[in-house]
Amino acid sequence: MSHKAGFVNIIGNPNVGKSTLMNAFVGERLSIITSKAQTTRHRILGIVNGEDFQLVLSDTPGIIKPAYEMQESMMNFVKSAFEDADILIYMVEIGEQDLKDEAFFNKIVYAKIPVLLLLNKIDNSNQEQLEEQVAFWKEKVPNAEIFPISALQNFNVPEVFGRIIELLPESPAYYPKDQLTDKPERFFVNETIREKILLNYAKEIPYAVEIVTEEFFEDEKIIRIRSVIMVERDTQKGIIIGHKGAALKKVGMDARVDLEKFFGKQIHIELYVKVNKNWRSNANMLKRFGYNQ
Ligand SMILES: Nc1nc2c(ncn2[C@@H]2O[C@H](COP(=O)(O)OP(=O)(O)OP(=O)(O)O)[C@@H](O)[C@H]2O)c(=O)[nH]1
């Protein structure tokens, strides 16, 4: 049986309905994971698995609200939104006229991947307004397929989903399907730790790590987590640990704050650092998320 898989990047201003769309997709489909966890350059909104497909939806927060000061980082975000994805979803809401950033907007117009423009919240509009808006966006983004939708009311959402599946390239799954549905918590933990490493260290380090959560034990009150941060070289191990362990401790504390919010429970987290020269070659499935820089 042939299998399709790919990355769909959703961009759009805050509050246009990205999370609601994800939920609508889930309502339609099988297994799913949602998180606000951040990968290197994308925030994964969810993964939708079917027997013969896997759809990884992410957004690129840096685009709309530049959270990173360095110009270079911004450029990476820009690049990744258009080059790492197989399909680009540009989500707008009724009444919206433009992306705030004109240069960015032009990128959408010249994107080399298929662009689906979702005009959301049409339950808030009438026929006349809708027609006017569709005409407006057709002119603005001639390369896009336009779908008026209501993510909230699931209007036209199955059609969008079907079109995405059609457009997905033939590919094996990027994430192991059952493992993910079995142990999504570990995945969130890994991505949260990864994010904290990204924020706390100089640029070279984050790309050289892989996180493995070896223990995730939950009882009524507390979640106990033990994770290993794998690096390629001894020098990197030293940097991650830091003077008297201070740097690693900071990563653990920062991660704990986020994880407590996410899981709504007290978290106890232990972090270890190990040197494993070959992790990179074992991490194929994660390459597309920027591990291969
Ligand atoms: N009327 C209407 N409201 C919607 C629709 N889709 C989303 N909303 C509402 O719009 C608000 C924002 O929706 P979210 O899904 O959180 O938007 P988002 O793009 O994920 O927001 P950020 O995470 O801030 O970027 C919520 O109050 C939703 O209920 C829709 O189709 N119709």
The ligand as a Gaussian input file, in Angstrom:
#p B3LYP/6-31G(d) Opt

LIG

0 1
 N      -17.026000      32.623000      14.779000
 C      -15.957000      31.850000      14.641000
 N      -14.981000      31.929000      15.560000
 C      -13.904000      31.144000      15.397000
 C      -13.758000      30.263000      14.287000
 N      -12.573000      29.644000      14.398000
 C      -12.004000      30.101000      15.526000
 N      -12.804000      30.997000      16.147000
 C      -12.550000      31.701000      17.413000
 O      -11.430000      32.554000      17.282000
 C      -10.679000      32.586000      18.501000
 C       -9.227000      32.224000      18.232000
 O       -9.162000      30.881000      17.779000
 P       -7.835000      29.994000      17.948000
 O       -8.110000      28.712000      17.282000
 O       -7.392000      29.980000      19.360000
 O       -6.826000      30.879000      17.107000
 P       -5.262000      30.673000      16.891000
 O       -4.979000      31.144000      15.523000
 O       -4.874000      29.291000      17.255000
 O       -4.681000      31.681000      17.926000
 P       -3.148000      31.845000      18.421000
 O       -2.789000      30.563000      19.136000
 O       -3.226000      33.036000      19.322000
 O       -2.322000      32.095000      17.218000
 C      -11.381000      31.613000      19.443000
 O      -12.220000      32.355000      20.285000
 C      -12.188000      30.730000      18.515000
 O      -13.350000      30.194000      19.115000
 C      -14.828000      30.219000      13.341000
 O      -14.816000      29.489000      12.342000
 N      -15.884000      31.040000      13.572000

